[in-house]
Amino acid sequence: MGSDNPTGEPDYQQGRLGAYLSGFADGEGTFSIGLQRRPDLRFGYQIVPEFRVSQNEERAEVLELFRSTLGCGRVAVNHRGRSGDRTLVFVVRNRKDLVEKVIPFFDANPILSSKAREFDAFRRVVIAMTKGEHLERKGFDSLVRIALSMNGEGRYRKWRLDDVIGPGTLRGHTPDTDHTDR
């Protein structure tokens, strides 16, 4: 039986490309919410949502396909500190792109494995940040809790819940001198 696509070009028919990329992200992608220590911010940490897909450099065309299909992000060397690491990574951190491009793509092309729970948590955090919920203590704490529950319950994280939320203080900042995370 012959192929309907003998050129080897990506098959954009019947949602096949969306399903392919969604499945690829299911296996090789991550929806994560990072926490970066930022003493200049009101609560001392910045919440950083990120979608990434990694792949060996021999298959960089898949990462470029993500970039062209989603219309955002960048492909870069995946710096892991290992001399033998030759992987590349497609990364989207821009919140507007996450809200307008990445989230709608995966809403239309759902992840089918248990990683769908990670995507749902990711979506909740990104949408809440778009509404500014991370700028208030209650919202910030709630989003940090969600972030730390993701990707293996945070077992590989540098920061623990007590490090970030603490006993309910603003880490020595006073309201008249705080900067907000916008």
C-alpha positions in Angstrom: 0.0 0.0 0.0 1.5 3.3 -1.1 1.8 6.5 0.9 -0.5 9.5 0.2 2.5 11.6 1.0 5.5 10.3 -1.0 7.6 13.5 -0.5 8.2 12.9 3.2 7.0 16.3 4.0 4.9 16.7 7.2 1.3 15.5 6.8 -1.0 18.4 7.8 -4.2 16.5 6.9 -7.0 15.6 9.3 -5.2 17.0 12.4 -2.4 14.4 12.0 0.3 17.0 12.7 -1.4 18.2 15.9 -1.8 14.7 17.1 1.8 13.8 16.2 3.2 16.8 18.1 0.9 16.2 21.1 2.1 12.6 21.3 5.7 13.7 20.8 5.3 16.2 23.7 3.7 13.5 25.8 6.9 11.5 25.5 9.6 14.1 25.3 8.0 17.3 26.6 7.5 18.9 30.0 5.0 21.4 31.3 6.8 22.9 34.3 6.5 25.8 36.8 9.9 26.8 37.9 10.7 28.9 41.0 13.6 31.3 40.9 15.0 33.0 44.0 14.5 36.8 43.5 15.0 38.8 46.7 14.0 41.9 44.8 10.5 40.6 44.4 7.7 41.0 47.0 7.6 37.3 48.0 11.3 36.6 47.3 10.7 34.2 44.4 9.6 34.4 40.8 7.1 31.8 39.3 8.3 30.8 35.8 6.1 28.6 33.7 7.8 26.8 30.8 6.9 24.3 28.1 9.9 22.4 26.7 10.5 19.5 24.4 14.0 17.9 24.1 15.4 15.8 21.3 18.8 14.6 20.1 20.4 17.0 17.6 19.9 14.5 14.7 16.2 15.0 15.0 16.2 18.8 15.4 13.6 19.1 12.6 10.9 17.9 15.1 11.8 20.8 17.4 11.7 23.2 14.4 8.3 21.7 13.6 7.1 22.7 17.1 8.4 26.2 16.7 6.8 26.7 13.2 3.5 25.1 14.2 3.1 27.0 17.4 4.6 30.2 16.0 6.7 30.9 19.1 9.5 29.6 21.3 13.1 28.9 20.5 15.3 25.9 19.8 18.6 25.9 21.8 21.4 23.6 23.0 20.2 21.9 26.2 23.0 22.9 28.6 23.1 20.2 31.3 26.7 20.4 32.3 27.4 17.0 30.8 30.1 17.0 28.1 28.4 14.2 26.2 25.0 15.8 26.1 24.1 16.6 22.5 20.4 17.3 23.0 18.5 20.3 21.8 15.5 21.8 23.4 12.4 23.7 22.2 11.4 26.2 24.9 8.5 28.6 25.4 8.5 30.8 28.5 6.7 33.9 27.2 3.5 34.0 29.1 1.5 35.5 26.3 2.7 32.7 23.9 1.8 30.1 26.5 -1.7 31.5 26.9 -2.4 32.2 23.2 -0.5 29.4 21.5 0.7 26.5 23.7 -2.3 26.1 25.9 -4.9 26.3 23.0 -2.8 23.8 21.0 -2.9 21.2 23.7 -6.5 21.9 24.5 -7.2 21.1 20.8 -4.7 18.2 20.8 -5.0 16.7 24.2 -2.2 14.7 26.0 -3.6 11.2 26.5 -1.3 9.9 29.3 -1.1 10.8 33.0 0.9 13.8 31.8 -2.5 15.4 31.1 -2.6 16.2 34.9 0.7 18.1 34.6 -0.8 20.1 31.7 -4.0 20.9 33.6 -1.9 22.1 36.6 0.3 24.1 34.2 -2.7 25.7 32.5 -4.2 26.6 35.9 -1.0 28.4 37.0 -0.5 30.2 33.7 -4.1 31.4 33.6 -4.0 32.5 37.2 -0.8 34.5 36.6 -2.4 36.2 33.6 -5.1 37.3 36.0 -2.4 38.6 38.4 -3.2 36.1 41.2 0.6 35.6 41.8 0.9 39.3 42.9 -1.2 38.7 46.1 0.1 36.5 48.9 -2.8 34.1 48.9 -2.6 33.6 45.1 1.2 33.3 45.2 1.1 30.7 47.9 -1.6 28.7 46.0 0.4 28.8 42.8 3.6 27.7 44.5 1.7 24.7 46.1 0.5 23.7 42.6 4.0 24.1 41.2 5.6 22.0 43.9 3.0 19.3 43.4 3.9 18.9 39.7 6.5 16.7 38.0 7.1 14.1 40.6 5.8 16.1 43.6 8.8 18.4 43.4 11.3 15.8 44.5 13.9 17.2 42.1 13.4 20.8 43.1 16.0 23.0 44.7 13.4 24.8 46.8 10.9 23.2 49.2 7.6 24.6 50.2 8.9 26.0 53.6 11.7 27.7 51.7 9.3 29.6 49.4 6.2 30.2 51.5 7.8 30.1 54.9 5.8 30.9 58.1 3.7 33.5 56.3 6.0 36.4 56.4 7.1 38.6 53.4 10.8 37.7 54.0 11.7 41.0 55.6 10.2 43.1 52.9 7.9 46.0 53.8 4.9 46.9 51.6 6.2 50.4 50.8 9.5 49.1 49.4 8.3 45.9 47.6 8.6 45.4 43.9 6.0 43.2 42.2 6.6 40.3 39.8 4.9 41.6 36.6 
